[in-house]
Amino acid sequence: MSEIRVNGADVITAHQDLHSEQGALRGEHPGRSRNPVIKVADLAWLEFQKPDLDRAEVFARDFGFQIAARTDTELWLRGTFGGSPCMVIREGRTSRFIGPAFRAAERADLDRLARATGSSVRDSDVPGGGKVVDLLDPSGFPVRVVHYGEQLPALPEQRPLLLNFGTDHRRTNTTQRPPREPSRIQRLGHVVLETRVFGQALDWYLDTLGMIVSDFLFLDGQRDRGPTMAFIRCDLGGVPADHHTLAMHLGPGTGYVHSAYQVTDLDSIAAGGEYLKERGYKRSWGIGRHIQGSQLFDYWRDPDHFMLEHFADGDLFSCDVEPGWAPMSTSGLAQWGPPATRDFLGASPSPQRVRDVIEALRGDNEMDPARLFGLLKAANS
């Protein structure tokens, strides 16, 4: 485990203090695969289907995306950083999340992945071209691994504000007036998914895509049954990577929870939030600072009820940081900020949620009454 020695005595790790308990117990999940097929380099984009692309584009611009490409049936969204688009929205009869696309580090990784999974390498439909392998994870999500050709150029940034700290005066004889405008998205950060087959899905992403766990969460009194949530990052060796590129948790449903997009700083989050509020969008939860990942956050609902997050200042871990372990609880979601809302927690009962619970308890999966009651307890703790 990555560690720092203080005065040659106490050991402080990346998971010290309130952020997480210190590491796994004997025999618990190691949080990484010994011999993964490949190691993906990043999350490339997310794919959605929506019936109204014009409405989707209006929200996208208000949230802070730029338009990479637009046709009668597809809308490609991007941030200011160069590389790949952040999101593709395809026209369809209903609103739904399709799945994630991950970026392969090398073109040869696609051939290796195709051989190991019995898949094939085909041409990608991303603007700029490239190659892709289509997979299906244990939860049933279509997962693409891509190596794209022509990369999008960088766009002008939303510059961070120059701040004064104590006696460190960097700004004099000028005022601080951040404009009321959309937060300018820089890049896609992570996606969070709910699954009834958490253990199978976790091992699939570690074994197939070479991802590694930053933090595990477990239910109170059920640690011996294994974790129920994982924050998973890309393994870039000694190069620090986002604390999580993918997060998954056990639940009665199978689906998208939220996705997160990096912006410049806290003022960008706050001013962009005021801009969204003035235009009638619904804030789900925020502003605050998370515990696992440490991000400054602000969550919003788009017109199709998908949850999207503005974030800044997240943790970066290299490959030598081992997983932390902590109990799953609502109070453990943030260091500061307003209490987590029922909307964010998905705690408001709905006919679909009731059907999910009944189907999960009757099905062949990892949900059972003890798990269900543990999740309800965590949501209220």
Solvent accessible surface area in square Angstrom, and as a share of the most:
residue,aa,sasa,rsa
1,M,84,0.38
2,S,36,0.23
3,E,84,0.38
4,I,121,0.62
5,R,147,0.54
6,V,63,0.36
7,N,149,0.76
8,G,67,0.64
9,A,64,0.50
10,D,105,0.55
11,V,54,0.31
12,I,74,0.38
13,T,15,0.09
14,A,47,0.37
15,H,4,0.02
16,Q,64,0.29
17,D,101,0.52
18,L,167,0.83
19,H,53,0.24
20,S,6,0.04
21,E,79,0.35
22,Q,100,0.44
23,G,9,0.09
24,A,54,0.42
25,L,109,0.54
26,R,239,0.87
27,G,82,0.79
28,E,41,0.18
29,H,50,0.22
30,P,84,0.53
31,G,0,0.00
32,R,65,0.24
33,S,26,0.17
34,R,246,0.90
35,N,135,0.69
36,P,29,0.18
37,V,43,0.25
38,I,7,0.04
39,K,91,0.39
40,V,1,0.00
41,A,13,0.10
42,D,42,0.22
43,L,8,0.04
44,A,5,0.04
45,W,1,0.00
46,L,0,0.00
47,E,8,0.04
48,F,4,0.02
49,Q,29,0.13
50,K,10,0.04
51,P,61,0.38
52,D,61,0.32
53,L,7,0.03
54,D,93,0.48
55,R,102,0.37
56,A,5,0.04
57,E,31,0.14
58,V,89,0.51
59,F,10,0.04
60,A,2,0.01
61,R,122,0.45
62,D,19,0.10
63,F,0,0.00
64,G,3,0.03
65,F,6,0.03
66,Q,62,0.27
67,I,44,0.22
68,A,29,0.23
69,A,31,0.24
70,R,93,0.34
71,T,74,0.43
72,D,129,0.67
73,T,77,0.45
74,E,38,0.17
75,L,0,0.00
76,W,5,0.02
77,L,2,0.01
78,R,12,0.04
79,G,2,0.02
80,T,1,0.00
81,F,79,0.33
82,G,42,0.41
83,G,9,0.09
84,S,23,0.15
85,P,3,0.02
86,C,4,0.03
87,M,7,0.03
88,V,0,0.00
89,I,3,0.02
90,R,42,0.15
91,E,92,0.41
92,G,20,0.19
93,R,230,0.84
94,T,79,0.46
95,S,45,0.29
96,R,118,0.43
97,F,23,0.10
98,I,29,0.15
99,G,3,0.03
100,P,2,0.01
101,A,0,0.00
102,F,0,0.00
103,R,76,0.28
104,A,1,0.00
105,A,55,0.43
106,E,105,0.47
107,R,92,0.34
108,A,50,0.39
109,D,13,0.06
110,L,0,0.00
111,D,52,0.27
112,R,100,0.36
113,L,0,0.00
114,A,10,0.08
115,R,177,0.65
116,A,65,0.50
117,T,55,0.32
118,G,73,0.70
119,S,38,0.25
120,S,80,0.52
121,V,43,0.25
122,R,86,0.31
123,D,95,0.49
124,S,17,0.11
125,D,65,0.34
126,V,6,0.03
127,P,38,0.24
128,G,39,0.37
129,G,27,0.26
130,G,21,0.21
131,K,70,0.30
132,V,1,0.00
133,V,0,0.00
134,D,62,0.32
135,L,18,0.09
136,L,116,0.58
137,D,5,0.03
138,P,53,0.33
139,S,20,0.13
140,G,42,0.41
141,F,17,0.07
142,P,58,0.36
143,V,0,0.00
144,R,46,0.17
145,V,0,0.00
146,V,0,0.00
147,H,58,0.26
148,Y,24,0.09
149,G,45,0.43
150,E,131,0.59
151,Q,108,0.48
152,L,32,0.16
153,P,96,0.60
154,A,74,0.57
155,L,57,0.28
156,P,105,0.66
157,E,69,0.31
158,Q,26,0.12
159,R,208,0.76
160,P,92,0.58
161,L,46,0.23
162,L,94,0.47
163,L,76,0.38
164,N,59,0.30
165,F,113,0.47
166,G,73,0.70
167,T,134,0.78
168,D,63,0.33
169,H,118,0.53
170,R,137,0.50
171,R,56,0.20
172,T,92,0.53
173,N,164,0.84
174,T,79,0.46
175,T,88,0.51
176,Q,48,0.22
177,R,184,0.67
178,P,50,0.32
179,P,80,0.50
180,R,131,0.48
181,E,47,0.21
182,P,37,0.23
183,S,1,0.00
184,R,68,0.25
185,I,0,0.00
186,Q,19,0.09
187,R,56,0.20
188,L,8,0.04
189,G,1,0.01
190,H,5,0.02
191,V,0,0.00
192,V,7,0.04
193,L,0,0.00
194,E,14,0.06
195,T,1,0.00
196,R,40,0.14
197,V,21,0.12
198,F,5,0.02
199,G,28,0.27
200,Q,106,0.47
201,A,0,0.00
202,L,2,0.01
203,D,60,0.31
204,W,46,0.16
205,Y,0,0.00
206,L,3,0.01
207,D,69,0.36
208,T,12,0.07
209,L,0,0.00
210,G,3,0.03
211,M,0,0.00
212,I,5,0.03
213,V,0,0.00
214,S,0,0.00
215,D,5,0.02
216,F,0,0.00
217,L,10,0.05
218,F,16,0.07
219,L,0,0.00
220,D,84,0.43
221,G,74,0.71
222,Q,25,0.11
223,R,37,0.14
224,D,135,0.70
225,R,110,0.40
226,G,19,0.18
227,P,17,0.11
228,T,1,0.00
229,M,21,0.09
230,A,0,0.00
231,F,19,0.08
232,I,0,0.00
233,R,1,0.00
234,C,4,0.03
235,D,19,0.10
236,L,66,0.33
237,G,27,0.26
238,G,67,0.65
239,V,92,0.53
240,P,71,0.45
241,A,9,0.07
242,D,27,0.14
243,H,3,0.01
244,H,10,0.04
245,T,4,0.02
246,L,0,0.00
247,A,0,0.00
248,M,2,0.01
249,H,32,0.14
250,L,3,0.01
251,G,1,0.01
252,P,9,0.06
253,G,4,0.04
254,T,67,0.39
255,G,20,0.19
256,Y,36,0.14
257,V,35,0.20
258,H,11,0.05
259,S,0,0.00
260,A,0,0.00
261,Y,0,0.00
262,Q,33,0.15
263,V,2,0.01
264,T,28,0.17
265,D,34,0.18
266,L,76,0.38
267,D,49,0.25
268,S,7,0.04
269,I,0,0.00
270,A,36,0.28
271,A,16,0.12
272,G,1,0.01
273,G,0,0.00
274,E,56,0.25
275,Y,31,0.12
276,L,0,0.00
277,K,106,0.45
278,E,102,0.46
279,R,113,0.41
280,G,68,0.65
281,Y,40,0.15
282,K,109,0.46
283,R,75,0.27
284,S,2,0.01
285,W,6,0.02
286,G,12,0.12
287,I,42,0.21
288,G,0,0.00
289,R,52,0.19
290,H,21,0.09
291,I,21,0.11
292,Q,20,0.09
293,G,1,0.01
294,S,15,0.10
295,Q,8,0.03
296,L,13,0.06
297,F,0,0.00
298,D,0,0.00
299,Y,3,0.01
300,W,1,0.00
301,R,32,0.12
302,D,8,0.04
303,P,55,0.34
304,D,26,0.14
305,H,110,0.49
306,F,25,0.10
307,M,3,0.01
308,L,7,0.03
309,E,0,0.00
310,H,1,0.00
311,F,7,0.03
312,A,2,0.02
313,D,92,0.48
314,G,29,0.28
315,D,41,0.21
316,L,107,0.53
317,F,21,0.09
318,S,26,0.17
319,C,40,0.24
320,D,75,0.39
321,V,8,0.04
322,E,60,0.27
323,P,9,0.06
324,G,0,0.00
325,W,1,0.00
326,A,10,0.08
327,P,65,0.41
328,M,31,0.14
329,S,28,0.18
330,T,27,0.16
331,S,85,0.55
332,G,24,0.23
333,L,42,0.21
334,A,23,0.18
335,Q,82,0.36
336,W,119,0.42
337,G,40,0.39
338,P,57,0.36
339,P,118,0.74
340,A,19,0.15
341,T,52,0.30
342,R,139,0.51
343,D,30,0.16
344,F,27,0.11
345,L,55,0.27
346,G,39,0.38
347,A,38,0.29
348,S,61,0.40
349,P,111,0.70
350,S,46,0.29
351,P,98,0.61
352,Q,95,0.42
353,R,74,0.27
354,V,78,0.45
355,R,133,0.48
356,D,21,0.11
357,V,36,0.21
358,I,77,0.39
359,E,101,0.45
360,A,0,0.00
361,L,68,0.34
362,R,203,0.74
363,G,39,0.37
364,D,152,0.79
365,N,36,0.19
366,E,55,0.25
367,M,9,0.04
368,D,41,0.21
369,P,78,0.49
370,A,50,0.39
371,R,14,0.05
372,L,23,0.12
373,F,134,0.56
374,G,10,0.09
375,L,26,0.13
376,L,95,0.47
377,K,115,0.49
378,A,10,0.08
379,A,33,0.26
380,N,125,0.64
381,S,61,0.40
